Amino acid sequence: MGHQSQEPFHRRRVAVLFGGDSDEAEISRLSGAAVMKGLADAGHFAWPIDPAEVDLRGVDWSQFDVAFLALHGEFGEDGQVQQILDRVGIPYTGSNATASRLAFSKRAAKEQFTILGIPTPLGIVMRAGEGKTPVLELIDQVGLPIIVKPDAQGSSLGVSVVRQPAEIEAALNLAFRYGDTAIVEQAIIGTEWTVGLLDDLVLPAIEIRTRHPFFDYEAKYLDDDTEYVFTYSVPLETVRHLETVARQACAALGTRGLVRVDLRLDAAGQPWVLEVNTIPGFTSHSLVPKAAARIGIDFPRMCHLAIESCLSTRASLHPPHWMSSGRPVVRPTYL
């Protein structure tokens, strides 16, 4: 896409949306503060807007050229704020409402991955009050450990690793604190990876090494011992395959702009897509800025590229091919 080229600079008036009242509001405020500084350092005018304090329907959007979305969690990543901004006609960074809604629901995303042949761990959907029987049946099929997580939540909130059947009930109860639907899936034994994208530019893959059982909230935001590695312990062709699968996952959901794909790599070198994050973090611990910096895109430049991408592609957006194919969306018992 030529992101490194020196295109003519236009100073933009940017509304930075962050904060909110979701479970990820604290992280969103950190991301928003970083974006505010990054945009200013890039030469843009940036104004903060917190939807928890400001009614977006009452904002005079004509004073802005573009909105930068740093809203994590519900309302920000699930398509709601995107629908509001679509109605008022303001361009915004990141994916459209449909892609955001798909990606935020792990169930819906896994259905699309399954339909399109993108590798994702075998799993089931659980509703509150169903009991443990479906989980025990899944364990009979895939063994232990398994992963239990809320259907719609980020930052690894509500996620558990279940190593013994006695832990199932507590894990489900934790997941159901964040909604009435949970995903229970096979745990992929291997290494943790993430791949960032800016539209069709694939950023360098990052191998994540943590002392925690998985890349949980503490490992993401609080633990300075978590390692983010670009000197890979696997062959380069394996990394390239992992990056290709990440790109395919984004294409399956129709995402755009800055996106992060979380994956596991098993012992055979097979990547498995866990989820796609349509509004990745912008904190000091965040992964997409680290990957961008690896290829010479510093934080202010990354913020600049995000808004320019949004403005340049807005008129040419099309839904992903499967949305207009006429093909029915099936809902398998096992994803």
Buried (B, 14 or more C-beta within 10 A) or exposed (E): EEBEEEEEEEEBEBBBBBBBEBBBBEBBBBBBBBBBBBBBBBEBBBBBBBBBEEEBEEBEBEEBBBBBBBBBBBBBBBBBBBBBBBEEEBBBBBBBBBBBBBBBBBBBBBBBBBBBEBBBBBBBBBEEEEEBEBBEEBBEEBEEBBBBBBBBBBBBBBBBBBEEEEBBEEBBBBBBEBBEBBBBBBBBEBBBBBBBBBBEBBBBBBBBBBEBEBBBBEBBBEBEEBEBEEEBEBEEEBBEBBBEBBBBBBBBBBBBBBBBBBBBBBEEBBBBBBBBBBBBBBBEBBBBBBBBBBEEBBBBBBBBBBBBBBBEBEEEEEEBEBBEEEEEEEEEEBB
